[in-house]
Amino acid sequence: MDKLIEILTVVLIVSGVITIIVLGYVKASPDRAYIISGLRKKPKVLIGKAGIKIPFFEKKDELSLQLIPIDVKTSSAVPTADYINVNVDANVNIKISDDPDKIEMAAQNFLNRENDYIANIAREVLEGNMREIIGNMHLEEMVSDRQKFANLVKENAEPDLAAMGLDIISFNVQNFMDNNCVIENLGVDNVVRIQKNAAISRAESEKEIAMAKAKAKKEANDAEVLSETEIAAKQNDLAIKKSELKIEADIKQAEADAAYEIQKEEQRKTIEIASANANIAKQEREIELKKKEAEVREQALDAEIKKKAEADKFAAQQRADAELYQRQRKAEAEKFELERAAEAQKLQVEKAAEAQKLQAEADMIAKQKEAEGIRAVAEAEAEAIRAKGLAEAEAIEKKAEAMQKYGKAAITEMIVNVLPEMAKAVAQPLSSIDKVTIIDGNGANTGVDSMSGYVPTVLAKTIEAVKETTGVDLADVMKADTYDAKVNKNISLTKKDN
């Protein structure tokens, strides 16, 4: 019987324990705290774990551990340390602490209370602490360092809220407001300072841009001037080289054609014309190049002035420096061009003088050759004249010897040979008479008889004059074929074969 009682007791106890376990088993989620009180002096707290609540003897209460957002605003304006009335708006997140000591206080203060109740209690505490911190800080300090203000309010309110079992999770200031626009006026200085800094930064940027543009423009202009200068120098070198080659060719041509005076003269004229044309063409190219350089510089200067007109004083100064540098470069380039042109002209003059010298030498050689030819011709003519004279002298000598040999017969032959010429000379005046008017007289001789007897009379007198001067009687010679001449006077004439 006792065993049965013991067994029943054990069964009842086990059944009671099982019943207690089944009926009293509780399990708390992480965002809630179960407060079990009744049999214990200190309530048991379950957070995120399970436990046993003895039915009928213990009680289970709940506390929410979730965040409670609070909008904390000052109900009226609060004077700052510099006596400026401001209103502050902040967002605060609080929660019931999970610390055992604090959760016990929270259980005493907020057990089975709604979050709105807890938020209202905490709002009043936070507003009071926020008013206290506002009164200890200057407005500019609060506005410029909101985090500092929030930390001070949080540090000041934490002990009060901790005494209630609450923790401040976050404190963020949303806005500072005042009815006298003091905060706005504080921002004006910053706005002006920011605008000033922005304007300075912009001016610095524009200055750097202008300097970069001026530098790039200067480099481009220098490159262009250098390129144009090199092109002009190359063109001048090419023109000089062409002139030198032309002069050398002309000199060789003049030396080769020195024997032909006319051809040399034409060649010289051609060279002079070609040189003059080359000089004219070169000058025209130089003038055109200078015009183009002037146009390019003018366009560049106009563009630079138009662009730089919108810049500030520094950019204008930079443009003036760039223009001064450009004018200096231009003057140096023009000076270089003039020096190169003078050198080229000097070289050309020297080459022309050398060509003229060679031409003069060639002319002198040609004239010497011409003089030698004339002298040779004169010597040939003199030799011919001398030979002719010698021949004539020899002929005369031979003739004289023949005359001396033949004596009177030769003289007679000469006289006979000239008789026809003498008769022709005597009759020559009559042949020039165009009209003759004869006036017949009463004498014995009429005019016709006198006219017709003129030639015989003159010939007869000529024959008598020859007889008196030479001793040759032409009448006897003409009678040589007569009997008297051949027999009595022994005159014999022989016919000379031609």
Salt bridges, closest charged atoms under 4 A:
GLU58 OE2 - ARG40 NH1 2.66
ASP61 OD1 - LYS59 NZ 3.75
GLU62 OE1 - ARG32 NH1 3.42
ASP71 OD2 - LYS73 NZ 3.95
GLU127 OE2 - ARG131 NE 3.58
GLU141 OE2 - LYS148 NZ 2.42
ASP167 OD1 - LYS102 NZ 3.13
ASP189 OD2 - ARG193 NH1 3.52
GLU204 OE1 - LYS207 NZ 2.95
GLU206 OE2 - ARG202 NE 3.17
ASP222 OD2 - LYS218 NZ 3.16
ASP237 OD1 - ARG340 NH2 2.80
GLU261 OE1 - LYS264 NZ 3.73
GLU265 OE2 - ARG268 NH2 2.21
GLU272 OE2 - ARG268 NH1 2.80
GLU288 OE2 - LYS292 NZ 3.57
GLU293 OE1 - ARG297 NH1 3.75
GLU304 OE2 - LYS308 NZ 3.27
GLU323 OE2 - ARG319 NE 3.94
GLU332 OE1 - ARG329 NH1 3.62
ASP363 OD1 - LYS264 NZ 3.71
GLU383 OE2 - ARG386 NH2 2.20
ASP473 OD2 - LYS467 NZ 3.54
ASP476 OD1 - LYS489 NZ 3.32
ASP484 OD2 - LYS489 NZ 3.96
